[in-house]
Amino acid sequence: MHPSPKLNAMLICDQIITEAGTGKKSLIGIFENIGVKKFPCIHYLLNVYVKFTDAEGLYKFKLELVDLITNEIVGFGETPEINLPGKLQSYDLPFMLHGINFKHPGKYEFRIYANNHLFGQKFFTVEQINPPDKTNEDQSTKH
């Protein structure tokens, strides 16, 4: 039995860049929620960065994005089996999710699993936004 990893961070962003020489990760465009003009909506690409410790041995990781109203999995990513050498080290995983179909506004949740055991979660909100009313728009406050 492998120890259950301990989640240090789960961040949602537009892009994860890994520097070739050092392996350092740069997270571009970190966000907590999205605004959508109409539903259903396809979000073409988002990335999730997961950092954890206390893992040693062979693991297969999977990330699910779950609609908390319907309990439907709307996004999914997984790794091949990975051998992690020591539980005192920290590890990170980048996940890239394509073509997520948000059918309605509401709360969603990212869930990260190691060998099918849940070890971390993060809420994510999808909100309905309305375009500004051009007839009442104050031009002096536009940015």
C-alpha positions as CSV (number, residue, x, y, z in Angstrom):
1,M,0.0,0.0,0.0
2,H,1.4,3.4,-1.1
3,P,1.0,6.4,1.2
4,S,-1.7,8.9,0.2
5,P,-0.2,12.1,-1.2
6,K,-0.8,15.4,0.5
7,L,-2.0,18.2,-1.7
8,N,0.0,21.5,-1.5
9,A,-1.6,23.4,-4.3
10,M,-4.2,23.1,-7.1
11,L,-4.3,26.1,-9.5
12,I,-6.3,26.7,-12.6
13,C,-4.7,28.7,-15.4
14,D,-4.6,29.3,-19.1
15,Q,-1.2,27.9,-19.7
16,I,1.6,26.0,-18.0
17,I,5.1,26.5,-19.4
18,T,7.9,24.1,-18.3
19,E,11.4,25.6,-18.7
20,A,13.6,23.1,-20.6
21,G,16.8,23.6,-18.7
22,T,15.5,23.6,-15.1
23,G,12.0,22.0,-15.3
24,K,10.6,25.0,-13.5
25,K,6.9,25.7,-14.1
26,S,5.4,29.1,-15.0
27,L,1.7,29.4,-14.7
28,I,0.1,31.9,-17.0
29,G,-3.3,33.5,-16.4
30,I,-4.3,31.9,-13.0
31,F,-8.1,32.1,-12.4
32,E,-10.8,30.9,-10.0
33,N,-13.9,31.1,-12.1
34,I,-15.2,32.0,-15.6
35,G,-17.9,34.1,-16.9
36,V,-20.1,32.9,-19.8
37,K,-22.5,34.9,-21.9
38,K,-24.8,31.9,-22.8
39,F,-25.2,28.2,-22.1
40,P,-24.3,25.6,-23.0
41,C,-20.7,26.7,-23.5
42,I,-17.6,24.9,-24.7
43,H,-14.4,26.0,-22.9
44,Y,-11.7,25.0,-25.3
45,L,-8.7,24.8,-23.1
46,L,-7.7,25.1,-19.4
47,N,-4.8,23.8,-17.4
48,V,-4.6,22.6,-13.9
49,Y,-1.4,22.6,-11.9
50,V,-1.2,20.1,-9.0
51,K,1.6,20.1,-6.4
52,F,1.9,17.5,-3.7
53,T,4.2,15.7,-1.2
54,D,4.2,12.4,0.8
55,A,4.1,10.1,-2.1
56,E,6.5,7.2,-2.7
57,G,6.2,4.3,-5.1
58,L,4.1,3.7,-8.2
59,Y,1.1,5.9,-8.8
60,K,-1.4,6.6,-11.5
61,F,-3.1,10.0,-11.2
62,K,-6.4,11.3,-12.6
63,L,-8.1,14.6,-12.5
64,E,-11.8,15.0,-12.8
65,L,-13.9,18.1,-13.2
66,V,-17.3,17.4,-11.7
67,D,-20.6,19.3,-12.2
68,L,-21.9,19.5,-8.6
69,I,-25.5,19.8,-9.6
70,T,-25.7,16.7,-11.8
71,N,-22.6,14.9,-10.5
72,E,-21.5,14.4,-14.1
73,I,-17.8,14.4,-15.0
74,V,-17.4,17.1,-17.6
75,G,-13.5,17.1,-17.8
76,F,-10.9,14.5,-17.3
77,G,-7.2,14.0,-17.4
78,E,-4.8,11.2,-16.3
79,T,-1.2,10.3,-16.2
80,P,0.5,7.0,-17.1
81,E,1.9,5.1,-14.1
82,I,4.7,7.1,-12.4
83,N,7.4,5.9,-10.0
84,L,7.9,8.6,-7.3
85,P,11.2,8.0,-5.5
86,G,10.7,9.6,-2.1
87,K,7.9,10.9,0.2
88,L,10.1,13.8,1.4
89,Q,10.2,15.3,-2.1
90,S,7.5,17.5,-3.7
91,Y,6.1,16.7,-7.1
92,D,3.9,18.5,-9.6
93,L,1.6,17.5,-12.3
94,P,0.3,19.6,-15.2
95,F,-3.1,18.6,-16.6
96,M,-4.5,20.1,-19.9
97,L,-8.3,19.8,-20.4
98,H,-9.8,20.3,-23.8
99,G,-13.4,20.9,-24.9
100,I,-15.2,21.2,-21.6
101,N,-19.0,21.5,-22.0
102,F,-20.5,23.7,-19.3
103,K,-24.3,23.1,-19.7
104,H,-25.3,25.7,-17.0
105,P,-23.9,28.2,-14.5
106,G,-23.0,26.9,-11.0
107,K,-20.4,25.2,-8.9
108,Y,-18.0,22.6,-10.3
109,E,-15.2,20.8,-8.5
110,F,-11.8,19.5,-9.6
111,R,-10.9,16.2,-7.9
112,I,-7.4,14.7,-7.9
113,Y,-6.9,11.0,-7.3
114,A,-3.8,8.8,-6.7
115,N,-4.4,5.1,-7.5
116,N,-8.2,5.8,-7.4
117,H,-8.0,7.4,-4.0
118,L,-9.2,11.0,-3.7
119,F,-6.6,13.3,-2.1
120,G,-7.6,16.8,-3.1
121,Q,-10.4,19.0,-4.3
122,K,-10.9,22.6,-5.5
123,F,-14.2,24.4,-6.3
124,F,-14.6,26.2,-9.5
125,T,-17.5,28.6,-10.4
126,V,-19.0,29.2,-13.8
127,E,-21.1,32.3,-13.9
128,Q,-23.6,33.8,-16.4
129,I,-22.5,37.3,-17.4
130,N,-24.5,39.8,-19.3
131,P,-23.0,42.0,-22.0
132,P,-23.0,45.7,-21.0
133,D,-26.1,47.7,-22.1
134,K,-24.6,50.0,-24.8
135,T,-27.3,52.6,-24.4
136,N,-26.5,53.2,-20.7
137,E,-22.7,52.6,-20.9
138,D,-20.6,55.4,-19.4
139,Q,-17.7,55.9,-21.9
140,S,-15.5,57.6,-19.2
141,T,-15.2,54.4,-17.2
142,K,-14.2,52.0,-20.0
143,H,-10.8,50.5,-19.7
